[in-house]
Amino acid sequence: MKAKKNSPVNKGHSFDLETKDRIDAFKRKISKGWEEEYNEYRNLWEELPKNRTVRDYPLLVDLETVSRCNLSCPMCPTVTQEFLDKRVLPFKRGQMDLNLAKKIIDEVAGKIYSLRLSWIGEPTLHSKLIEIAKYAKGKKIKEISFLTNGYKLHLEYFKKLVDAGVDLITVSIDGMDEVYNKIRKPLKFDETLKKLTDIANFKQKNNLEKPLIKIQGVWPAVKENPERFYNTFKPLVDLIAFNPLIDYLHKDQDIIYEDNFACPQHYQRIVIGSNGMAAMCSSDDFMDIDIGDANKSSIHDIWHGKLFSNVRNKHEQKDGFKEIKPCKNCFYPRKMEESESALINGREVKIESYINRSQEVGK
């Protein structure tokens, strides 16, 4: 009897606090002008892993413009010496070369749907981020986005992002007031709130929809008062989300995995680190698995190369992912459970967490 194949499980999403109307409005705004292609993109995101189809190019390319960060959030891998030693100190203080970024954009333009200009570090530390974003939009890439801690997101910088054609900015907001200040130091909650207020007022005054602004925070920081969190930011941003606390520091021992797990990311996206090395997924924070070098090879060759194919094949084997260190430590294979619920303006929001996972920041 033929063994049952492992099943790719899509877990790479944040959990929102939103109403259906606001989610629909967000999708309508982000897809404006490319509605048919957007729907195709989102359908392929689900279908390619199910069918184990390796498209000619990935759907999404993550360009890690910067690997270093200016904060020291206690749940983040950037605070570890291992990360500094492997991912920052060996090359140009963790900043991607401008010519390499343009070379990659030239290759993938017209072949991918989305370009994300961030991974683990803080992208606004890159001195040429605006230029890279503008270059990519000039090459007609449909969706340009990045994640940021918001430290540089003052109004004048935001205006430059508007001019560059950025479509979506996700800002990490871990709680409010002193909870935020403690996690996100040296940033201050009131200052970050003012930045988002200024941006919202500017967008409204100039009748702008983009860049869309999404915020997300780790659930332990939000759970103190999720309704206040939601109502504070609802007038200012387009989408409000949260994430269960992920074990990025790899402290957990008693881990329970999904049955017959295979990762979907290997059919959806490719990540290029700030030094040009390719990562097999967005969860290989320390880039332990070598799948290629964009300084020497094309994205196409890396995507279809033997090293990446070996990773996909390993995931087809029963418990094969456990033989790959970053995969075994990853949050994707971990089972989740409905741990609690929150009440947001009369709406019940179900909260899921990883089984046997501490939901205390820094643990």
N, C-alpha and C positions, 0 to 999 in steps of 0.2 A: 504493500500500500504506500502510495506516495505521501511523503511527510507534508503536513500543512505548512504553508509559507507564513513567515512572520508578517504582521500587519503594521504598516506605517501609521503612527498615531500623531495627528496634528495637535500639538499642545502649545505651539509657539505664539500664544496670544495673551494679551492682558485681559483682565476681567473688568468689565465696565460697571459703573454705577448709574448708567443712563436709561432714559426712556426710549422707547422704540422710535418716536418722532425725531428725537435728536440724533439717534444713530442713522436713521434714513437721511436726514438733512446732511450729516457729515459725509455719507457716501455720495450723495448728490453733488456736493460741493467739490469733493476730491476728484470726482470723475468728469467734471464739467468740461466739455470739449472733446472728450475721448471715451464716451460712455460705453460704446460697443467693445472697445479694446479693454476697458477696465473690467467689464463683466467677464470677458474672456480670461483676463489675467487672474481674477479671483477664482474662477472655475478651475483653471489649470493648477492653481495653488493646491486645490483639493484633489484633483484627478490624477495629476502626474505621479504623486507618491503611491496612490492606490494601484495604479497600473504599472508601476515601476518603469515609467517612461523617462528616458534621459533626453530632454529636448536639446536641440542644436546648441542653444545657449541657455543659461539659467534665466529664471524669471526676474530675479533680483540680484544685484551685485552690491555687497557691502564694502565700501572703501573706507578703511580705517584711516582717516586723514591724520589723526593724532592718537597715540596710545597712552600718553601720559595724562594726568589729571591734576587740577589745582585744588581738589578737595581730598578729604581722607574719610569718606563715609565708612563706617565700621563693618558693613556687610559686603564691601566691594573687593574684588581681587587686586585692584590697583594699590591697596594699602600694604600688600605683602612684599617682602624683600625678593621673593622668587619672581614676582611680576616685574619688579624694577630690573632685576638682573637679566631676565630673559627678553623683556619686551620694550624696555625704554632705554637703558644705559648703553647697549651695544650699537645703537645707530641714531644719529642726529636727534637725540633727545625725543625720540618717538614721533617724529613728524614725517609724513609722506612727501617724497620729492614731487614737486609740481609737474615736472615733465612725465614722470611715471603715471601720475593721476590722469593727465591728458592723453597719454598713450592708451591707457585702459579705456577711457571714455571713447576715444576714436574707434576702438575695436568693437565695443558693445553697443554703440549708438545704433538705433533702428532694430536691434536684436533682443533687447531686454525691455521690460516695462518700467522698472523702478531702479533707482540708484539711491542708496543710503550712504551719506557721507560721514558715517560714524560707526563705531563698534563699541569699544570699551572705554577709551579715553574721552576727553572733552574736545570736541571738534572745533569749537570757537577759539581754541588756543592756536590753531593753524593760521599763520599770517596771510595765507592766500585762500582761505575758505570761500570767500565771496567770489574770487576769480574762478575757482574750481566749479562752484555751483553755476555761475553764469555761463561758463564754457559748456557744461553738461546740458543746460537748458537750450543753449544755442545749437546743440547737436540733436535737438528734438526728443530728448528722453522725457517720457511723459510725466514721471513722478520723481521729484527730487526732494529728499527728506533728510533729517538728522535728529539725533537725540542730544539734549544738552542739559546741564545743570542750571542754566539760565543766568550765570554770573555776568555774562557779557550782553545780555539781551535788553540793553537799554534802547530807547526809541531810535536814536540815530543809527545804531547798528542794525536794528530791525528794518529801517528804511532801505538800507543797502541789500538786505536779504530779499525784500520785495522787488527791488530793481533787478536782482540776480535771477529772479524767477523761481525761488524756492516754493514748494507746494505745501509742505507739512513740517512743522517743528513740534517735537515731543519734549516737554519739559518735565524733569523729575521733581516732584513736590512731595516730599516725605513728611506728611502731617502738617501741623500748623503751630505757630507760636514757638514755644520753647522746645517742643518735640522736634520741629523742623530745625531750629537753631542748633540743637545738640547733634543731630545727625549730619546736617549739611554745613557745619561750620567751615569757614568763617562767614558764609552767607547768612543773611538775616531775613526772616520771613516777611517782615513788613516791607523791606526793600524789594524782594522778589514779587510780592503782591502788587506793589506800585508799578513795577515794570510791566506786568501783565495788564494792569489797568490802563496804563498809557498806551499799550499796543491795541487793546480793545477799543479805546476811544479814537485812536488814529485810524483804525480799520473802519469804524463806523462813520467817521467824518468823511473819509475818502471812498466810501462805498466799496470796500475791498473784502473779498472772501478769502483770498490766499495771501500769505501762507496761513493755512489752517493751524490752529493751536490745540494740541492735545496735552493734557497733563496726566501723569500717573505717579503713584507712590506705592511703597510697600505696605501691605495690609496692616501689620502691627503698628505702623505710624498713623494710619488713617482711622483705625477702629475705635479710637477714643471718642470720636464724634463724627461719624461718616456723614451724617445729615448736614452738619455745619460745614464740613469740608466741601460737600457737593454744592450747597447753597451759596457759599462764598465765591466759588469759581465758575458756577454756571453762567452768570452774566458776562464773563470775561473770555471764556474759551469754548471751543467747539465740541470737545469730548473729554470726559472725566473717567479715568480708569484706575485700577489698582492691580498689583501683582502679589500673589502669596510670596512669602519670604523664601528665596531660593538659597540653597547651600553653596554659594559661590566659594566659600572658604574651605569646603570639603571637610567639615567637622563631623558629619553624621556617620553613624555606624550601622544602625539597625534599619536598613533601607529595604523597602518592599517595592518590587518592580512589576510593571505591566507584563501580562503573559504574552509570549510570542511577539515581543516588541521589535520594531524596525523603525529607523528614523526617517521622517519625511524630508528633512532639510537637504539631503543629498540629491534630491530631485527638484528642489525649489530655488536654491541660492548658492552663491559662492562668496566667501569672505576673503578679502585681500588685506593683510596686515599693513601697518604703516611702513614696514621695511620691504614690502613687495611680496613677502611670502604668503602663500595661499593657505587658508585654514579650511578644514573639511566642513566646518559649520560655525555658527555663532557662539557655540558653547565651549569650544576648545580655546579657552582664555589664554593659556600659556603656549599655545601653538606647539603642542607636543607631537602632533602627527604631521609629517611632511608630505604634502601632496603636490608641491610645485612652487615655482618662483616666477612671479609676473615680470620681474626684471629680465628674465631670460626666455620665458615661454609666453605664448598667447593664452588668453583666458579660455579660448576654445580647446586648445591642446591640454590644458590643466583639467578642464571640466570632463573631457573624454579620456584622460590619461589613465594609465595602469594603476597609479597610486590611488586615485579617487575611486576607480572601479573596484579595487581591492576592499575599500571601506564599504562600498555598497554591497558587495558580495558577502562580506563578513556579517552584515546586518541581516542577510537573508537566512543565515544559519541560526538554529535555536540557541538562544543566549549568546549569540556571536558578539553582540555589542559589548558584553562583559569582558571580552578579550582586548578591548581598546580602552585604555585608561581614561581618557576624557569622556568617553561614552558611559562607562560604568559610573563615573562621578556626576554625570549630567542629570538635570532635572527632568528632561523629556521622558525617560523610561520609568520614572517614579510614579507609583499609584497615588491617586488623589482621593480625598473624601470630602463630603460636605460637612464642614466643621462647625459652622454657625451661620447666622443670618443677620442682616442689618435692615433697619427701617429707614427709608429715604422718602420723606414727604408722603408717608402712607404706603409706599411701595416696599415690598419685601425683596431684598437682594440676597441671593444665596452665596455664601462664601465657601470656596473650596481651598483646601490646603493639602500639602503633601503628607502622606501618612508617616507618623513618627518624626515629623519635622518640627523643631522648635520654631515658634513664631515670635521670637524675641530678637530684636535687632542686635547684631554682633555675636549671635550664637548660631 
